[in-house]
């Protein structure tokens, strides 16, 4: 188990019954019935509230690309398919190139913006985390062109820890996320980096896709054509050690 | 001298690859005449990213200035990347219309 998870209390990364009802698009009444029948068993908080671990929801979210990747990012559990896991950069780049060819046929000239954005996010994971992974090295990379969705997740050290090397006064994940998406940070010797997420943000602002990006307990939700500001950053209830990106694009450009 | 980027790869993505490809091109640049330009041809590329571009194009611009000329392209990722690199480094790449590209239209 990673240090990240060891520091957390038992219910830190659990979901409430209302949250699960919202994710599964069913009623809390159904969830209570499923708990009684053991179809989906909940844990109990000290106050007796029903609480759900991400792993307990795994079998109910098999069609949900975002949650599948989030479960992997938060728990490091086995991916649904071994091929979704890219152990090293070469595997990721080969899969991204294959995705690019399929995208080109599907959505025309926008394909290069989508695949280069996915490439920047995926390569960031390797550039920032080699030798520093939280536990599992590599990247979770999944896509579904029918829905126009791409998910990339890593179990690295996250943006806050990466930026702390050069900005030691950063206090939380929200602040780190804002800086990563907005500021051009120079003098990061010996490493040169920091343009990738700005590129991704610009492409969202130009209207090519929607983006959800999480690191630690903070996430950005930015819709196509929306101009990014700190208002786009929210705190999440399910924290992850590394980063998770979810891209949604129109399949009928 | 014209450098066809597709000869490196059709998808140019990581810093690691950009850095390595820049080193590989250095011996060829030693043969450049003092009044000769370097033209960068993006024709045949599928995708192009700021990470690769920053490791390859930025040092070329720093070294050769206006002798580095980027041929125009309709590839969206190339144009978005060049725009970002120009903003980040507060610099301007010299561009040249790619007549061959226009003839194909």
Boltz contact constraints between the chains, C-beta under 6 A:
constraints:
  - contact:
      token1: [A, 97]
      token2: [B, 11]
      max_distance: 6.0
  - contact:
      token1: [A, 100]
      token2: [B, 46]
      max_distance: 6.0
  - contact:
      token1: [A, 100]
      token2: [B, 47]
      max_distance: 6.0
  - contact:
      token1: [A, 109]
      token2: [B, 76]
      max_distance: 6.0
  - contact:
      token1: [A, 112]
      token2: [B, 47]
      max_distance: 6.0
  - contact:
      token1: [A, 112]
      token2: [B, 75]
      max_distance: 6.0
  - contact:
      token1: [A, 112]
      token2: [B, 76]
      max_distance: 6.0
  - contact:
      token1: [A, 112]
      token2: [B, 77]
      max_distance: 6.0
  - contact:
      token1: [A, 113]
      token2: [B, 76]
      max_distance: 6.0
  - contact:
      token1: [A, 113]
      token2: [B, 77]
      max_distance: 6.0
  - contact:
      token1: [A, 115]
      token2: [B, 47]
      max_distance: 6.0
  - contact:
      token1: [A, 116]
      token2: [B, 47]
      max_distance: 6.0
  - contact:
      token1: [A, 116]
      token2: [B, 49]
      max_distance: 6.0
  - contact:
      token1: [A, 116]
      token2: [B, 77]
      max_distance: 6.0
  - contact:
      token1: [A, 119]
      token2: [B, 13]
      max_distance: 6.0
  - contact:
      token1: [A, 119]
      token2: [B, 49]
      max_distance: 6.0
  - contact:
      token1: [A, 120]
      token2: [B, 49]
      max_distance: 6.0
  - contact:
      token1: [A, 123]
      token2: [B, 13]
      max_distance: 6.0
  - contact:
      token1: [A, 123]
      token2: [B, 14]
      max_distance: 6.0
  - contact:
      token1: [A, 123]
      token2: [B, 51]
      max_distance: 6.0
  - contact:
      token1: [A, 184]
      token2: [B, 88]
      max_distance: 6.0
  - contact:
      token1: [A, 195]
      token2: [B, 50]
      max_distance: 6.0
  - contact:
      token1: [A, 195]
      token2: [B, 88]
      max_distance: 6.0
  - contact:
      token1: [A, 196]
      token2: [B, 51]
      max_distance: 6.0
  - contact:
      token1: [A, 199]
      token2: [B, 50]
      max_distance: 6.0
  - contact:
      token1: [A, 199]
      token2: [B, 84]
      max_distance: 6.0
